[in-house]
Amino acid sequence: MYSRKIRLLRAIVENENLSSQELMEKLSIGQRTLRSEISELNEMLRKEKVSIHSGSGGGYYVKSSEKAAIQNYPDGMIRQSKRMVLPETSRERFLFGFAWLFFRREPVSIQRAAEKLCASNTAVLHTKKQIQDTLTWYPGLRLETGTRGMWISGSEAEKRHALAQFINYSTFGSIMMERLMTFLFGAGPYEDYMSFYRGLPDILAAQGCRLIDKSVEGFALDLFVTLMRSQKGFVLDGQETPDSCPCVDALAEWVEKAGYTLSARDKAYLTECLRARRILYTLGKDDAALEEYIEVTREFLAAVDQEFGTEYRRNEELCGKLSVHIQKMILRIQGGYFETNTILQDVSNRYGREMDMARRINGVLEKRYGAAANVHEISYLAIYLRAYSSRKLSALVLCDLGEGIADNMVRQITQYCGEGIRILGISSLNEYRRDPLPVDILISPSRIYNVRLPEKTKIFYVDYLLKETQLKKIQDYLLKNTHTE
């Protein structure tokens, strides 16, 4: 830790000679850690052309002629440490460690990572497991380990995609973003990022490009990560390509004024990023997908309609918007990354049927591209399907006290439950035994027996004068299994 280096240096400067044992006791560290600290301090002191020396008896000292040069060095370290940002929670340790590892050129040992993250080796081993688990979401990236430490393998483009996407959905606000970027790069680059983020919407709008807010953040990070990695000497794979767009060209001119340069490869990469970002649908604005992706969408909706008895193919508005979304989704998948859905758990819990429908996209993707969408991408499709669902559950009311009571039951149910239910009629139990009409819901005041019912049929037992609690149970069931526009 940085504070430990300061204490160690002060102890050595203030004494003629300190043995390893004395230093280990003073700092509560072991022999290996002490040697590592001395080695790292000497790397820092090399700029001053001085160093910490080891005596023949195993102790450490500073030469008298060098003490004056080192005397004020701890004070400078303290001033620098006040400007440093260090992880304060296990969540920050994971976030900072994940991002920091992407910018390492050489393998990193657990000990080195522990020093950087100000944590114990045990805590860093847990962080390493978290990083391994997170990278499983990115097929082209892996956390490799060897005798010299750990490192992330994969193409440069996939690393940039993963890093921008991860930061976008893991920082939860500007304070965490500032802490992370200051930890990685110092204070200056964060100010540049904020300048890019604030100015980006105007540049996009001038070129007729409208992104949802999270995509604006994401594209600002695409740009920032590209600039930072280029500065560190990480170069995109492949040949120089002229593939760019007016929006990215305008962006390149803008960042140049801030002292940054985008290469032809960088501009081509950012063009791909922009094409994969989710857009804001605006009335009167034409955002059409390519014919290839319209065909994919129609094939997907046909598969859903056939299996689930829906009529999504007939909805041209849905097909148009979903085609644009699926086009961008496929571009993301082909780039080796995905769009995180922060409400994934809620969608999975509440829209189970639509999630089942959305999974049918993978049959189409596998056949056409040999690829598959993960659960985050599938959940976005489920939301589209839910939004455009017009399915109503069919119901039959069984009543043996005459049509007046039955009509009153139908009126109460319809008023309370709205358009999510379609009551096909009224019947007695005897009539229903003779002609069991297939419906989604049976509502009856009397026990239903000696009837073979379809598995999907749900029975609600109620009073003749329905209680509100009974009506609410029916309504809750409808909300979970239907949705109206």
N, C-alpha and C positions, 0 to 999 in steps of 0.2 A: 504494500500500500504506500501511497505517496507520503503520508504523515510518518510512516515508519522509516522511510528513507531520510527524512529530515532529522528525526531523532537519532538515527544511526550516525549520520554525518556529524551532527553536533557533538555526540559522545566521543567520536574519534578525534575531532579537532580540539576538544577541551581537555584531552588527556594525552600524555606522552605515548602510551601504548596500552591497548586493551586486548586481553586474550579473547579467543573465540568463546570460551565459557562465560566470561563476564558479559560479553555482548549478547549472547543467547539468553542469559538470565534477564538482562536489562530489557530486552525486547520481547521476551517470551516466544522465541522462535527456535527452530532446529538448525542443525549444522548446514543442511542443504539450502534452506531458505536464506540463511546468513550469507552463504557464498553467492547465491543468486543476487541478493541485494547489493553486495559489494561490487559484483560484476556490472550490474546495471548503473550503479552510481559512477563507476569509472568511465562508462560510456558517456555519461552526461558531463563528467568533469574533463573529458578529453578535449573539449572545446576550449577549456581554460589552460590547457597544457599542464595539468597537474593530475594527481591520482592518489588513491589510497594504496599503501604498500603493506605487504604481509611480512612479518618478521620470521626469523628462523625458528622461533619458539611457538609459532602458530598464531601470534597476536597480529593486530592491525594498527597502523600509525600513519601520520602524515608528516612528511619532512618539514623541518623548521623553515626552510627556505620557501616552502609552498603554502605555509599556513596563512600568510597574509592574503594570498589569492583566493583561498577557500573560505576564509573567515566569514565573509558576508554572503556566501553562496546559499546557506540555508534560508536567510531572509528573503532572497529572491525566489527560492522554491515556495516559500509560504505565500508570497504575493501571487505567484502563478497558480498555486493550489486553490486560492480563493476564487479564481476565475474558472476553475474546472467544474464540470458536472459529472457526478458519479451516480450509479444506480442506487436507489434507496430501498427498493422492494424487490421481491423475487420476480414480479412481473416486469419491472424495469430491467432487471439483470438479464432476463430472457430476451427482451426487445433489443437492448443495447448490444448484448452478446451476439445475437443473430445478425444484426446489421454490421457490426464491427468485423465479424468473420468474413463477410463478403469483400472487405477491402484489404485482406491480408494476402500478400504474395507468397509467403512461405508458410509451411505448416506451423501451427500454434500448439504449444504444449498446454496441458491442464494448468500447470504452475503459472505459465505466462498469462493465460486467460484469467486465472484467479487474481493475479496482480492487477491486471487491467480493470477488472470488474469489481475489485475490492471485496472479494468473497473468499470463502474457504474452498479448498479443492473439492470437498464433498458437495458443496453447493454448485460448483461449476460442473461437476459430473451430472448433476440433475439438470442443469441448463443444457448441457450437451444432449441429453436424452430428449428434451423438449425440441431442440433444433432438429434432431434426427426425425422426430415425429412430424414436425411441420414440413420438412422437405419432401415427405412422402406425397404431399399434394402436388408436387412439381415433378413430373416423370423424368425430366432431363437433368435434374440436379440430385446430388448425393453428398452426404457428409462422409468423407473418407478419413481413415485413421491409419497412421504408420508409426514407425519408431520415433520420428521427429515431432509427431503431434497430429492435429486434425486440420482439414481444409475442405472447402466446398468445391466439387467438380461439376463441370457442365459448360455449355456454350456461354459466351459473353452476353448474347441477346437474352437468353433465358435467365441469367443472373440479374440483368437489369429489370426485366419484367417482374421477377419474383420479389426483388427488393422494393421496387416502387409499390407494388400491390400490397406487400406485407406492411410497409410503413403506413400506407393510406388507411388500412383497416385496423391498425394496431395502436395508433397514437392517441385517438380519442380526444382531439382538441389541440389548440395551438400551444398550450403550455408543455404538453408531453412532446410535441413535435420540436419545439425549441430546445428542450432538454436533450433529446436524442441527437439533433443536428449539432448542438454545441459539443456534446460528448464526442461525436465523430470528427468534426471539422473545425471547431472553435466558433466564436460568435459571428464573425464576418459572413460566412456562407449562409447562415440562417437568414440574415437580413436580405441577402440576394434572393433566397427562396421566396420570402414574403413579398418582395418586389415582383417576382415572376407571377406568383399566385394572384396578386391584386390586379396586375395588368393583363393577365391572360384572357379574361372574358372579353375585353374590348378588342383584342387582336382576333380572337375567334369570331366574334360578332361581325367584325369588319369583313371577314371572309365568308360570312353566311353559315358559320358552324355553331350550332347550339348544343351544348352538352348539359346533362344533369349536373347538379352541384358536386356530387361525389366524383364524377368523371373529370370535372375541372380540376379538382384536387389531385386526382390520379394523373392527369396529363401534366400538371405542374411538377409532380414528382418524377414522371417519365423524363421530363426535361432536366430537372435538377440532378437526378441520379446519373443521367448521361453526361452532364457537364462534370460532375465530381469524379466519375470513373475515368473519363477521358483525361482529366488533369492528373490522375494517379497513374496514367499510362496503360489503362486497360482498353484494348482496342477490339472493336467488333470483328467477327470473323467474316470472311468472304471478300469478294472483289469490290472495288469502287463502283457505285451505281448511281445513275442520275435520277432514280425514282424518288421524287419529292412532290410536294403540292404547294400551292400559293400560300396556304396558311403557315406551313412550316418554314417556307422561305422568308415570310414576314417575321416569323419568330426568330429566325437566325439573325436577321438585321437588328432586331431589338436587343437580343442578348449580347451582340457584339459591342453595343454601346456600354454595356456593363463590364466589358473586358473579357468576355468569353467567346470561344469560337466553336462552331459546329462543323464537323467534317462532312463530306458527301455521304459517308456511311451513316453518320449520326442522323443526318436529315432524313435519309431513307428509313432508318429505324423509327424515328419519331413519326414519320408519315404512317407507318404500319400501326404504331400505337394509337394514333388519332383515329384511324379507320376502325379500330376495335373498341373504342370508347362508346359507352351508351349515350344516346342522344335524348334531347328533350323534344317530344312531339308537339308541334305547333300547328294550329288550324290554318289551312291555306298554304302550308309549306310542303313541298313535295320531297319526301325522303323515300325513294324507291330502292329496293334491293335488286341485285343482279338476278337475271332469270334463273341461274343455277340454284340460288338460295330460295327463290320463290317455289321452285320444283321440290326442293327439300321440305319446305314448310307444308306444301299441299300433300306430299306423301306422308308426312308425320300426322297431319290432321286427319287424313283418310284412315290411317291405322287406328287412331283414337276413336273416330266415329264408328268404325266397324266393331271394335271390341267393347266400347262403352255405351253404344246406342245414342251418341250425341250427334249434333249437326253443325259442328264447327266449320266445316268446309264451306258452308253457305254464307258465312260471315266474312264479307270482303274487307271490312275494316280490321278485323282481327288478323286476317291473312296478311294484309299489308304491313301492319305494325310488327307482327311476329316474324315476318320475313326479314325485316331490317334487323331485329334483335338476333335472330338465328344466324344471319350473315356475320354479325360482329362476334357472336359466340364462337362460331367456327374459326374465325381468324384468331381469336384468343387461344382456342385449343391447339391450333396449328402452331402458335407461337410458344406453346409449352406452359401456359398459365391460365388463370381463370378469374372470374369476378366474384369476390366474396359477397355473400348475402348475410348481413348482420342479424336478420330476423329468421334465419334458417330454421331454428328450433320451433318458433311459433308457426311458421308455414307448415312444417312437417306435422306438428300436432293438430293443427286446425284444418288443413287442406289435404288430408290423407288421400282422398279420391283423386284430386287433381295431381298430386305427386305421382300416384300410380299411372295416371294418363301421361304425364310429362316424361316418365322413364321410357316411353315408347320411342322417343327421339333417338335413343342409342342404337336401336335396330337399324334406323335409316343412316345414322352416322357410320356405323360399323360397315354397312354395305357399300357406302359411297366413298368413305375416307379412311376406313380402318381405324376409327377413333371413337372415343366415348366422352360424354359430358359427365362431370362429377356432380355430387349432390347439390353443391351451391348453384351451379348453372341450371340444373334441373328444377330447383325451387323457383327460379325466376320464370321459367316456362309455366310452372304450376300457377303462379300468380296471374299470368296472362289468361290462362284457361279459366281460372276462377272468375276473373273480371268479366269474361264474356260468356259465362255459363248462363243458360236460361232454363235449366232443368227444374221441373216440378215433380214432387212425389205424388203418386196417385193413391187415393184412399177410398175406403168403403166404410160406411157407418152401419153397424148391425144394431137393430132395436126391435124389441118385441112388444112395445107398449103403444103402438100406433104411430101414424105419420106426423101427428102434431108434435109429439115428443121428439121424434126423429128430426123433423124440420128445425126445431129449436136447437137441437144438438149441432146440426150442420151450420146454422147461423152463428152460433157461439164460436165454433172452431174457425170458421172463415174470417170472422171479425178479429179474432185474437191472433191467428197465425198468418194472415195476409196471403200473398200470392205464391208462397212457397209450397202450397198444397193444392191439389186438384181433386176434389171429392167427386167420384164417378157416380155415386148414387147411394140409395138406402136399401137395405135388405134385412130379412129376418135370418136367424141362424139356420132354420130348415131350408129356406131358399138357397142360402149360400152352400149348404151341403150338397144340394142337387146340382148347382152350377157355380163352382168356386172360381170366381173371376180373379185372375192374377193381378194383384195390386201391391204397392210398396207398404201400405199401412192399413191395418184393420183397427177400427175403434169400436169398442163394444162394452156395454154395461154388464154383460153376462159372460160367464166362462165359455170359451170356445173349445169344443171337443168333438171327436169323431170327424175331423176334417183334415185332409192332407194338404198342408200349406207349403208353398215354395219357401226355400231357405231364406230368401231375401226379405220375406214379409215380416214386418214388425207389428206386434200387437200392443195396443194401449187399452188397458181396462180402466173405465171411468164410471162416474155416477151419471144417472140420467140428466140431472141438472149439474153440468160439469163444474167442478171446483177450479179456482184459478191455478192451484198447484198442478192439477192435471193438465190444464191447457198449457201451462208453462213447460211441462215435460215434453209435450208434443212440439211446441215451438223450438225448444232447445235441440231436439232431434232434427228438426228441419234445418236449423242453422248449421248443423254439423254436416248435413248431407245434401243440401241444396244451396243455390245462390241465384239471385235474380239480378238482372241489369238495373 
